Amino acid sequence: MLVGIFADIHANREAFEACLRQAREHGAEHNIFLGDYVGYGADPEWTVSMVMDLAGRDGVAVRGNHDNAVADLREDLNVEAQVAMEWTRGELGRAERRFLEELPLTRTKDARLCVHADASDPKRWRYVTKNLFGRQRPPPQSASWNGTYALRRGAGGGFRHSALTFALVTRRFARHRRSANPHCGQGARP
């Protein structure tokens, strides 16, 4: 079974549509959404509505720091993100706001831990800088890997905290297909 994994959409409708189309073409049966559905892009209400719909069909969705900032005015964002967030708040309907506010920080499904950022302390929104192949970029965030392992006893996990990402993986995360679509995997920032 193939699973589509999407993260950091940031209200970029065109890129999100392209990635959803490619996931369907490859036969993805389920979707996992790893947060940051809003911020920067021009279509926050459409994006959140689409995630609501897809997550409601046996999908998984967790909250990212930009999603958290919709309700939490104290969320620490950079200047550009803060300006985008102020505009975004006015563009979202009541249902979309409630959906974002009620999203969990972590969710497990089929032995997968899903989280937007550092699994050892998801609310701090720390970037994870150690990749799956063990190479490190300073500073190493092994605490997240340890947190993931402790929470799921070594089972597969998924996290992301950067520009729009799309991947197709098997149920056991054994095979990864990179997107050939030029819109998938591109950042949502203008």
Beta strands, then each sheet from edge to edge (+ up, - down):
strand 1: 2-7
strand 2: 28-33
strand 3: 60-61
strand 4: 106-109
strand 5: 112-115
strand 6: 157-158
strand 7: 165-170
strand 8: 176-177
sheet 1: 3+ 2+ 1+ 7- 8+
sheet 2: 4+ 5- 6-
end
